[in-house]
Amino acid sequence: MKICMMRHGEALDDIEDCYGGIADFPLTDLGRKQAVETASKLSEHAPTVVFSSPLKRAHETAQIITQELGIDPPSVIPDLQERNSYGVLSGINKDKAKLVFANVLSELKEKPGYSTEPIPGCELWEDFVLRVRRGFETVLKDAQSKGHTTIGIVTHGKFTAALFEDVLAIDKPFNLKLSALNVLEYEPAAVSLLD
């Protein structure tokens, strides 16, 4: 099976300098344009179905992609959503968070949300990896039961990183930038990242 992993386009939290995670921000105009560009790149792979995170930025990206490709609307899989890595900081402007959550931030040893270090209210890394595995298995089961051989998945940066590193053990560099497209050749016994 060929799997086209896509990250959503630019969202409002990116330009308002907010902690994202599970905070549900929509795409910006640039993010919508990026989704159209991703659909254009994706057309050469011809996925017959697209699965999406329920969060607005990913789901809107997936909707634009499926419209551009002329295929059915995306199937939403709740487990494909981003990690709640920011906990109480989710959705808050970073400068405002420095004032409101100075105590929380001063306790952290690493950059918030980019490590396994827990923040109050966050999803623990081990639980997240289990959810990533479950979400990926749900997608595979659904796609295989319907005979799809090339699929698209629109999700988030931390989700993709956990899938590639912790679930699939891919050690080749992959792209996590906004609107990135990574294409995998997947067989249960072997996974390869295509150039």
Helices and strands as residue ranges (DSSP letters): E 2-7, H 12-15, H 29-42, E 49-52, H 56-69, E 75-76, G 78-80, G 87-89, H 94-100, H 102-107, H 125-145, E 150-155, H 157-162, I 163-167, E 181-187, E 190-194
